[in-house]
């Protein structure tokens, strides 16, 4: 019963995470029961991120039939998720060395909230990608639409992440957070090329 209540509460919290990510992460940081909250919030945010990216990936493979769509639905969340996961320890370790007082759970939640936000933005872009993929089924069109969507979503994620970090530690410079986001972009980009996410 407690697990069901935690899941229900966690799902309700996702709405706050999307509308007011700073408030959501601050409330978690100031909570006395982070361990219990982590059990419901982290898996829900993770599932949200995976499903949103998989749905967008599905539309990236429209021109390659059912098999290509399934491949794209797998590759997109793997590439993006691996990029953030590989870079995440660097965020916590270097942040701590530079004097940050954020614990590992709050740092992880800040990154996961940003990824979840970006994933839902990708989900919202599914009709755009689907529309252009059907009406203008050309390689150049697919590439341009996907690059525009990924760029727009990336800019939104940068804004969300910087706002969250500013809310958590108002007096600290955001320079390291920007450098870290650059690292995520490089790693994520390399993985997307390696996994042929943009294969048209």
C-alpha positions in Angstrom: 0.0 0.0 0.0 2.8 2.4 0.9 4.5 1.7 -2.4 1.3 2.6 -4.3 0.9 5.8 -2.3 4.6 6.7 -3.0 4.0 6.1 -6.8 0.8 8.2 -6.8 2.6 11.0 -5.0 5.6 10.7 -7.3 3.4 10.9 -10.4 1.7 14.0 -9.0 5.2 15.5 -8.3 6.1 15.2 -12.0 3.6 17.9 -12.9 5.4 20.3 -10.5 8.8 19.2 -11.9 7.7 20.2 -15.4 5.9 23.5 -14.5 8.2 24.7 -11.7 11.4 22.6 -11.8 13.3 24.9 -9.4 10.6 24.6 -6.7 10.4 20.8 -7.2 14.2 20.3 -6.7 14.4 22.8 -3.8 11.5 21.0 -2.0 13.4 17.7 -2.5 16.7 19.2 -1.2 15.0 20.6 1.9 13.1 17.3 2.6 14.0 15.2 5.7 13.1 12.0 3.8 15.2 12.1 0.7 15.8 8.3 0.7 12.1 7.5 0.6 11.3 10.2 -2.0 14.1 8.9 -4.2 12.5 5.5 -4.4 9.4 6.9 -6.2 10.6 10.1 -7.9 13.8 8.8 -9.6 12.2 5.8 -11.4 9.2 7.9 -12.5 11.4 10.7 -13.9 13.7 8.1 -15.5 10.7 6.3 -17.1 9.3 9.6 -18.3 12.6 10.5 -20.0 13.0 7.1 -21.7 9.4 7.0 -23.0 9.5 10.5 -24.3 12.8 10.0 -26.2 11.7 6.6 -27.5 8.4 8.1 -28.9 10.4 10.7 -30.7 12.9 8.2 -31.9 10.1 6.1 -33.3 9.2 9.0 -35.6 12.8 9.4 -36.7 12.6 5.9 -38.2 9.3 6.3 -40.0 10.9 6.1 -43.4 12.6 2.8 -42.6 9.5 0.8 -41.8 8.6 -1.0 -38.5 12.0 -2.4 -37.9 13.7 0.9 -38.5 11.2 2.7 -36.2 11.9 0.2 -33.3 15.7 0.6 -33.8 15.4 4.4 -33.7 13.1 4.1 -30.6 15.8 2.2 -28.8 18.8 4.2 -30.0 17.5 7.7 -29.1 17.1 7.1 -25.3 20.2 5.0 -25.1 22.4 7.7 -26.7 20.9 10.6 -24.8 20.7 8.7 -21.5 24.3 7.4 -21.7 25.6 10.9 -22.5 24.0 12.3 -19.3 24.9 9.3 -17.2 28.6 9.3 -18.2 28.9 13.0 -17.4 26.9 13.0 -14.2 29.7 11.9 -11.8 31.9 14.8 -13.1 29.1 17.3 -12.2 29.0 16.1 -8.6 32.7 15.6 -8.1 33.9 18.8 -9.6 31.0 20.8 -8.1 32.0 19.5 -4.6 35.7 20.3 -5.2 34.6 23.8 -6.2 32.8 24.3 -2.9 29.2 23.1 -3.6 27.2 21.8 -0.7 24.8 19.8 -2.8 24.5 16.1 -2.0 24.6 13.4 -4.7 20.8 12.8 -4.6 20.0 16.5 -5.2 22.6 16.8 -7.9 21.2 13.7 -9.6 17.6 15.0 -9.3 18.6 18.3 -10.9 20.0 16.5 -13.9 17.2 14.0 -14.1 14.5 16.7 -13.9 16.2 18.5 -16.7 16.4 15.3 -18.8 12.7 14.6 -18.1 11.7 18.1 -19.1 13.7 17.7 -22.3 12.1 14.3 -23.0 8.6 15.7 -22.7 9.6 18.6 -25.1 10.7 15.9 -27.5 7.4 14.1 -27.0 5.6 17.3 -27.8 7.7 17.5 -31.0 6.5 14.1 -32.3 3.6 15.6 -34.4 6.1 18.0 -36.0 8.5 15.3 -37.0 5.7 12.9 -38.0 4.0 15.6 -40.2 7.2 16.6 -42.1 8.3 12.9 -42.3 5.0 12.1 -44.1 4.4 15.2 -46.2 8.0 15.9 -47.2 9.7 12.5 -47.2 13.2 13.7 -48.2 16.5 13.1 -46.5 17.3 16.8 -46.3 13.9 17.6 -44.7 14.3 14.9 -42.1 17.7 16.1 -41.1 16.7 19.8 -40.9 13.6 19.0 -38.9 15.5 16.8 -36.4 18.3 19.3 -36.0 15.8 22.1 -35.4 13.9 20.0 -32.8 17.1 18.8 -31.0 18.5 22.3 -31.0 15.3 23.9 -29.6 15.0 21.2 -26.9 18.6 21.5 -26.0 18.3 25.3 -25.5 15.3 24.7 -23.3 17.1 22.1 -21.2 20.1 24.4 -20.7 17.7 27.1 -19.5 16.0 24.7 -17.1 19.2 23.2 -15.7 20.8 26.7 -15.1 17.6 27.9 -13.4 17.6 24.8 -11.1 21.3 25.2 -10.2 20.8 29.0 -9.6 17.9 28.2 -7.3 19.9 25.6 -5.4 23.0 27.8 -4.9 22.1 31.4 -5.7 25.6 32.8 -4.9 27.6 30.4 -7.1 28.7 31.1 -10.6 26.9 29.1 -13.4 30.1 28.9 -15.4 30.9 25.3 -14.4 27.3 24.2 -15.1 27.7 25.6 -18.6 31.0 23.9 -19.1 29.5 20.6 -17.8 26.5 21.0 -20.2 29.0 21.4 -23.0 30.6 18.1 -21.9 27.2 16.4 -22.0 26.6 17.8 -25.5 29.9 16.5 -26.8 29.4 13.0 -25.3 25.8 12.8 -26.3 26.6 14.0 -29.8 29.3 11.4 -30.2 27.0 8.6 -29.0 24.3 9.7 -31.3 26.7 9.5 -34.3 28.1 6.2 -33.0 24.6 4.7 -32.6 23.4 6.3 -35.9 20.5 8.1 -34.3 20.3 10.6 -37.2 20.7 7.8 -39.8 18.5 8.9 -42.6 
